[in-house]
Amino acid sequence: MKPTHLLPIICLASTAAWGQAATTLTGQVKDAAGQPVIGASIVEKGTNNGTSTDANGRFTLRARTAVPRLIISSLGYTNQEVAGTSGLSVTLAENSTSLDAVQVVGSRSQNRSVTDSPSPVDIIDVREVTAKTGQLDVNQLLQFVAPSFNSNRQTGADGADHVDPASLRGLGPDQTLVLVNGKRWHQSALVNLFGSRGRGNTGTDLNTIPAASIERIEILRDGASAQYGSDAIAGVINIVLKTSVNELTANANYGAYTAKYRFDDKTFDGGNFNANLNYGVSVGKGGFVNATVDYNQRQHTQRANVPAPDGIQRRQYGDPKANNTSVYLNSKLPINENVYAYAFGGVNFRKGEAYAYSTLLFFRYKNGAARPLGLRHHQKPVLPREATLRR
């Protein structure tokens, strides 16, 4: 027989062999409860041939080997290897050790860094850091423990004396998104002026939320705007309120500054007193109501020990005086096994007095008469009165 006569025979034999090897496999993947596993991966062992399950957990795969072996896997389930047959039914077992803990939105220090999350997160335990830093309000607490967070008390800056502007990564206060329990928190109506931090911006007044009501603070910096939008260019600060029940927590704190630069005989100033109370009760199965009452009183500081040429102390410069009272509530109320209602929020009252000027070229005596700077008067001078701002 001529070689040309053998070619059709060889082609027919190859086609027959391919028809035997190219088997079409069908099947369904379920979990232990009998529910279909959607998006499970089915790969023919030793090849790059694979597919995934549909909305009903079913799949169809054309095998490339004569005796195919299938590897079936899905997130949260244990991988399983089975023999490839048509009409296959596979039940995947749950993998309880593959997902230990997931941090959604926590720091550079090793004891609070989440280094294996998709984005670096700082998690700050408020109860732990409050005892170490000695700070009583949220802005100053984060100033001492959180990288890239900056907040300084202002003086002579109008309303910014009463609402401390804060920034993350050196950007404007309005470019940091603040969440409470994962929900967007409202910003202050104050526009920062007079050369204060974040001039021309509006930010969120974190000091309206008492530290005693906070369980932890989560700070997301890198990749925040990609997840939350353009108002999170600097990052996201998520404040998680307490959920504890049947636990009464009460604190009273006091601190003051050494007044080395005062022009009078005071040794200390800027006294800061804080008292708070937190308690939670359980409601139904898995529900709770947690309430916090907080009172904070802060006194003036004076750091302008610069006598005028005529001996009159014209300038008052330092922290404003403030009385702050807050009541906060966090709750979760179960309606049935699968549905619950939640409510959280609070009320904050603040009264402040700050140093301010009626004009840049005049100072005032107690009787209200204005005198230009630099002129001498025979009238006996007295200390200027403090301008009072109330918000």
C-alpha positions as CSV (number, residue, x, y, z in Angstrom):
1,M,0.0,0.0,0.0
2,K,1.3,3.4,-0.9
3,P,2.1,6.0,1.9
4,T,-0.6,8.3,0.5
5,H,-3.2,5.7,1.1
6,L,-2.3,5.5,4.9
7,L,-3.0,9.2,5.6
8,P,-6.8,8.9,5.6
9,I,-6.6,5.9,7.9
10,I,-4.3,7.7,10.4
11,C,-6.6,10.8,10.5
12,L,-9.6,8.6,11.2
13,A,-7.8,6.8,14.0
14,S,-6.7,10.1,15.6
15,T,-10.3,11.4,15.4
16,A,-11.6,8.3,17.1
17,A,-9.0,8.6,19.8
18,W,-9.8,12.3,20.4
19,G,-13.5,11.4,20.6
20,Q,-12.8,8.9,23.4
21,A,-10.5,11.3,25.3
22,A,-12.6,14.5,25.0
23,T,-15.3,13.6,27.5
24,T,-17.9,16.1,28.6
25,L,-18.2,16.3,32.3
26,T,-21.2,17.7,34.2
27,G,-22.0,18.0,37.8
28,Q,-23.1,20.2,40.8
29,V,-21.3,21.5,43.8
30,K,-23.1,21.9,47.2
31,D,-22.2,22.8,50.7
32,A,-22.9,20.7,53.9
33,A,-26.4,22.2,54.1
34,G,-27.2,21.1,50.5
35,Q,-27.1,24.7,49.2
36,P,-25.4,25.3,45.8
37,V,-21.9,26.8,46.0
38,I,-21.8,29.6,43.5
39,G,-18.5,30.5,41.8
40,A,-16.6,27.3,42.9
41,S,-13.5,26.6,40.8
42,I,-13.3,23.3,38.9
43,V,-9.9,22.5,37.4
44,E,-8.8,19.4,35.5
45,K,-5.7,18.1,37.4
46,G,-2.4,18.5,35.5
47,T,-3.9,21.0,33.0
48,N,-5.0,24.6,32.8
49,N,-8.4,23.4,31.8
50,G,-11.1,24.6,34.1
51,T,-14.5,26.3,34.7
52,S,-16.7,27.6,37.6
53,T,-20.1,26.9,38.9
54,D,-23.2,28.9,37.9
55,A,-25.9,30.4,40.1
56,N,-27.3,26.8,40.7
57,G,-23.9,25.4,41.5
58,R,-23.7,23.4,38.3
59,F,-20.8,23.2,35.8
60,T,-19.9,21.7,32.4
61,L,-16.3,20.9,31.5
62,R,-14.9,19.2,28.4
63,A,-12.0,17.0,29.7
64,R,-8.7,16.7,27.9
65,T,-7.4,13.5,29.4
66,A,-8.8,10.0,29.1
67,V,-9.1,9.5,32.9
68,P,-9.7,13.0,34.3
69,R,-9.3,14.1,37.9
70,L,-11.0,17.2,39.1
71,I,-9.9,19.6,41.8
72,I,-12.8,21.6,43.3
73,S,-12.2,24.6,45.5
74,S,-14.0,27.7,46.9
75,L,-13.2,30.4,49.4
76,G,-14.1,29.2,52.9
77,Y,-14.3,25.5,51.9
78,T,-11.7,22.7,51.9
79,N,-10.3,21.7,48.5
80,Q,-11.5,18.4,47.2
81,E,-10.2,16.1,44.5
82,V,-12.6,13.7,42.7
83,A,-12.7,11.4,39.7
84,G,-14.2,13.1,36.7
85,T,-17.5,11.5,35.7
86,S,-20.7,12.8,34.1
87,G,-23.5,13.7,36.5
88,L,-21.1,14.3,39.3
89,S,-22.3,15.6,42.7
90,V,-19.8,17.1,45.1
91,T,-20.3,18.3,48.7
92,L,-17.6,20.7,50.0
93,A,-16.8,20.8,53.7
94,E,-16.4,24.2,55.4
95,N,-12.8,25.3,56.3
96,S,-13.1,26.9,59.7
97,T,-9.4,27.7,59.9
98,S,-8.9,29.6,56.7
99,L,-10.5,32.9,57.9
100,D,-9.4,33.6,61.4
101,A,-10.0,37.4,61.6
102,V,-10.8,40.1,59.1
103,Q,-10.1,43.8,59.9
104,V,-12.3,46.0,57.8
105,V,-10.8,49.4,58.4
106,G,-6.1,49.7,62.6
107,S,-0.8,51.3,63.2
108,R,2.8,51.1,62.7
109,S,3.5,49.6,66.1
110,Q,3.6,45.9,66.0
111,N,1.0,45.3,68.7
112,R,-1.8,47.1,66.8
113,S,-0.8,46.8,63.1
114,V,-2.9,44.8,60.6
115,T,-0.1,44.0,58.2
116,D,-1.8,41.3,56.2
117,S,-5.0,43.2,55.3
118,P,-5.5,44.6,51.7
119,S,-4.7,48.1,53.1
120,P,-2.7,49.2,56.1
121,V,-5.0,49.9,59.0
122,D,-4.4,51.3,62.5
123,I,-6.5,50.0,65.3
124,I,-6.4,52.0,68.5
125,D,-7.8,50.6,71.7
126,V,-9.1,53.8,73.5
127,R,-9.2,52.3,77.0
128,E,-5.6,51.2,76.7
129,V,-4.1,54.4,75.3
130,T,-6.1,56.8,77.5
131,A,-4.3,55.4,80.6
132,K,-0.9,55.8,78.9
133,T,-1.2,59.3,77.3
134,G,-3.3,61.1,80.0
135,Q,-5.3,62.9,77.3
136,L,-9.0,63.5,77.9
137,D,-10.4,64.5,74.5
138,V,-10.3,62.5,71.3
139,N,-8.3,65.0,69.2
140,Q,-5.4,65.2,71.7
141,L,-5.6,61.5,72.3
142,L,-5.1,60.8,68.6
143,Q,-2.4,63.5,68.4
144,F,-0.2,61.5,70.7
145,V,-0.8,57.9,69.4
146,A,-1.7,58.0,65.7
147,P,0.8,58.5,62.9
148,S,0.1,61.4,60.5
149,F,-2.7,62.8,62.7
150,N,-2.3,66.4,63.8
151,S,-4.5,68.6,66.0
152,N,-3.5,71.7,67.9
153,R,-5.6,74.0,70.0
154,Q,-5.9,77.5,68.5
155,T,-5.9,81.0,70.1
156,G,-7.2,84.2,68.7
157,A,-8.6,82.3,65.7
158,D,-12.3,83.0,66.1
159,G,-14.4,79.9,66.2
160,A,-11.4,77.6,65.7
161,D,-10.7,78.3,69.4
162,H,-13.7,76.2,70.3
163,V,-13.7,73.6,67.5
164,D,-10.2,72.2,67.2
165,P,-9.3,71.6,63.5
166,A,-7.6,68.3,62.9
167,S,-5.8,66.9,59.8
168,L,-4.5,63.6,58.6
169,R,-1.3,63.3,56.5
170,G,-1.0,67.1,56.4
171,L,-4.1,67.6,54.2
172,G,-7.1,69.7,54.9
173,P,-9.6,68.8,57.7
174,D,-12.4,68.4,55.0
175,Q,-10.4,65.7,53.2
176,T,-10.6,63.2,56.1
177,L,-13.8,61.1,56.2
178,V,-15.1,60.4,59.7
179,L,-17.3,57.4,60.3
180,V,-19.1,56.4,63.4
181,N,-19.9,52.6,63.5
182,G,-19.2,52.6,59.8
183,K,-21.7,55.4,59.0
184,R,-20.7,58.8,57.7
185,W,-20.6,61.4,60.5
186,H,-21.6,65.1,59.8
187,Q,-19.0,67.9,59.7
188,S,-19.0,71.1,61.7
189,A,-20.6,74.2,60.1
190,L,-17.6,76.3,61.2
191,V,-15.2,77.6,58.4
192,N,-11.7,77.9,59.8
193,L,-10.3,81.5,59.5
194,F,-7.5,83.8,60.7
195,G,-4.5,81.6,59.8
196,S,-5.7,78.5,61.9
197,R,-5.0,75.0,60.7
198,G,-7.1,74.1,57.7
199,R,-7.9,77.7,56.8
200,G,-10.9,77.9,54.5
201,N,-12.0,74.3,55.4
202,T,-14.7,72.7,57.5
203,G,-13.8,69.6,59.5
204,T,-15.4,67.2,61.9
205,D,-15.4,68.1,65.6
206,L,-14.2,64.8,67.1
207,N,-14.3,66.3,70.6
208,T,-18.1,66.1,70.5
209,I,-17.7,62.3,70.9
210,P,-16.6,61.5,74.4
211,A,-13.7,59.1,74.7
212,A,-15.6,57.1,77.3
213,S,-18.1,56.0,74.7
214,I,-15.5,54.7,72.3
215,E,-14.3,51.1,72.1
216,R,-11.7,51.5,69.4
217,I,-10.7,53.9,66.6
218,E,-9.8,52.5,63.1
219,I,-7.7,54.7,60.8
220,L,-7.3,53.8,57.1
221,R,-4.8,56.0,55.2
222,D,-3.5,54.3,52.0
223,G,-6.2,53.6,49.3
224,A,-9.0,55.3,51.3
225,S,-10.2,57.5,48.4
226,A,-10.4,54.5,46.1
227,Q,-12.8,52.8,48.5
228,Y,-14.8,55.8,49.9
229,G,-14.5,58.6,47.4
230,S,-12.9,62.0,47.0
231,D,-13.9,63.2,50.5
232,A,-11.4,60.5,51.9
233,I,-8.3,61.7,50.1
234,A,-6.4,62.0,53.4
235,G,-7.9,58.8,54.9
236,V,-10.8,57.4,56.9
237,I,-11.3,57.6,60.7
238,N,-13.9,55.0,61.9
239,I,-15.0,55.4,65.5
240,V,-16.6,52.3,66.9
241,L,-18.8,52.9,69.9
242,K,-18.9,50.6,73.0
243,T,-21.2,47.5,72.9
244,S,-20.5,46.2,76.4
245,V,-23.3,45.2,78.7
246,N,-23.7,44.6,82.5
247,E,-20.5,46.5,83.1
248,L,-20.4,49.9,84.9
249,T,-17.4,52.1,84.2
250,A,-16.7,55.4,86.0
251,N,-13.7,57.6,85.7
252,A,-12.6,61.0,87.1
253,N,-9.4,62.7,85.9
254,Y,-7.7,66.0,86.6
255,G,-4.6,67.6,85.1
256,A,-2.9,71.0,84.9
257,Y,0.1,72.7,83.3
258,T,3.1,74.2,85.0
259,A,2.7,77.9,84.3
260,K,6.4,79.0,83.9
261,Y,5.6,81.9,81.5
262,R,2.8,83.7,83.4
263,F,3.3,87.4,84.4
264,D,1.4,86.9,87.7
265,D,2.0,84.6,90.7
266,K,0.1,81.6,89.4
267,T,2.1,78.3,89.5
268,F,-0.3,76.2,87.5
269,D,-3.0,76.9,84.9
270,G,-5.1,75.2,82.3
271,G,-6.7,72.8,84.8
272,N,-8.6,70.1,83.0
273,F,-11.3,68.0,84.9
274,N,-13.2,65.1,83.3
275,A,-15.8,62.8,84.8
276,N,-17.7,60.1,82.8
277,L,-20.0,57.2,83.3
278,N,-20.7,54.2,81.0
279,Y,-23.2,51.4,81.3
280,G,-24.9,48.9,79.0
281,V,-27.8,46.5,79.3
282,S,-28.7,43.5,77.2
283,V,-31.9,43.5,75.2
284,G,-33.3,40.2,73.9
285,K,-31.0,37.8,72.2
286,G,-27.9,39.5,71.1
287,G,-29.2,43.0,71.6
288,F,-27.9,45.8,73.8
289,V,-28.2,49.5,74.8
290,N,-25.0,51.2,75.9
291,A,-25.1,54.8,77.3
292,T,-22.4,57.3,78.2
293,V,-22.5,60.5,80.2
294,D,-19.4,62.7,80.0
295,Y,-18.5,66.1,81.6
296,N,-15.3,68.0,80.8
297,Q,-14.1,71.4,82.2
298,R,-11.0,73.1,80.9
299,Q,-9.5,76.4,82.2
300,H,-7.5,79.1,80.4
301,T,-3.8,79.0,79.9
302,Q,-1.7,82.2,79.5
303,R,1.6,82.1,77.6
304,A,2.0,85.7,76.6
305,N,4.5,87.0,79.1
306,V,5.7,89.9,76.9
307,P,5.4,93.3,78.6
308,A,4.6,96.3,76.5
309,P,6.9,99.4,76.4
310,D,4.7,101.3,78.8
311,G,4.4,98.3,81.2
312,I,0.9,97.4,80.2
313,Q,0.2,93.7,79.6
314,R,-1.9,94.0,76.5
315,R,-2.0,90.4,75.1
316,Q,-3.7,87.3,76.4
317,Y,-2.5,84.2,74.6
318,G,-3.4,80.6,75.4
319,D,-5.9,77.8,75.4
320,P,-9.6,78.8,75.6
321,K,-11.8,77.9,78.5
322,A,-14.5,75.3,77.8
323,N,-17.3,73.4,79.6
324,N,-18.4,70.4,77.6
325,T,-21.2,68.0,78.4
326,S,-22.1,65.0,76.3
327,V,-24.7,62.2,76.4
328,Y,-24.2,59.3,73.9
329,L,-26.1,56.2,73.1
330,N,-25.3,53.0,71.1
331,S,-27.9,50.3,70.6
332,K,-28.8,47.2,68.7
333,L,-32.4,45.9,69.0
334,P,-33.3,42.4,67.7
335,I,-36.6,42.1,65.9
336,N,-36.3,38.4,64.9
337,E,-33.5,35.9,64.3
338,N,-32.4,37.6,61.0
339,V,-33.5,41.2,61.4
340,Y,-32.4,43.8,64.0
341,A,-32.7,47.6,64.3
342,Y,-29.8,49.9,65.4
343,A,-29.6,53.4,66.7
344,F,-26.7,55.5,67.9
345,G,-25.9,59.2,68.4
346,G,-25.6,61.8,71.1
347,V,-26.1,65.3,72.3
348,N,-23.3,67.7,73.1
349,F,-23.4,71.1,74.8
350,R,-20.3,73.3,74.9
351,K,-19.7,76.8,76.3
352,G,-16.4,78.4,75.6
353,E,-14.5,81.6,76.3
354,A,-11.5,82.5,74.2
355,Y,-9.0,85.4,74.0
356,A,-9.8,87.7,71.1
357,Y,-9.2,91.3,69.9
358,S,-11.6,94.0,68.9
359,T,-9.0,95.4,66.6
360,L,-5.3,94.9,65.8
361,L,-4.3,98.4,66.6
362,F,-6.1,99.0,69.9
363,F,-6.3,97.5,73.3
364,R,-9.1,98.1,75.8
365,Y,-9.2,99.0,79.5
366,K,-11.8,97.6,81.8
367,N,-13.9,100.7,81.4
368,G,-14.2,100.0,77.7
369,A,-12.1,103.0,76.5
370,A,-9.9,102.2,73.5
371,R,-6.3,103.3,73.5
372,P,-3.9,103.1,70.6
373,L,-0.8,101.0,71.0
374,G,2.5,102.6,71.8
375,L,1.1,105.8,73.4
376,R,1.7,106.7,77.0
377,H,-1.1,107.9,79.3
378,H,-1.1,109.3,82.7
379,Q,-4.1,107.3,83.6
380,K,-3.2,104.3,85.7
381,P,-3.4,101.2,83.4
382,V,-5.2,98.0,84.3
383,L,-5.2,94.6,82.7
384,P,-7.3,94.3,79.5
385,R,-10.6,92.5,79.6
386,E,-10.9,89.2,77.8
387,A,-13.2,89.1,74.8
388,T,-15.7,86.4,75.1
389,L,-16.9,84.1,72.3
390,R,-19.8,81.8,72.9
391,R,-20.8,79.0,70.5
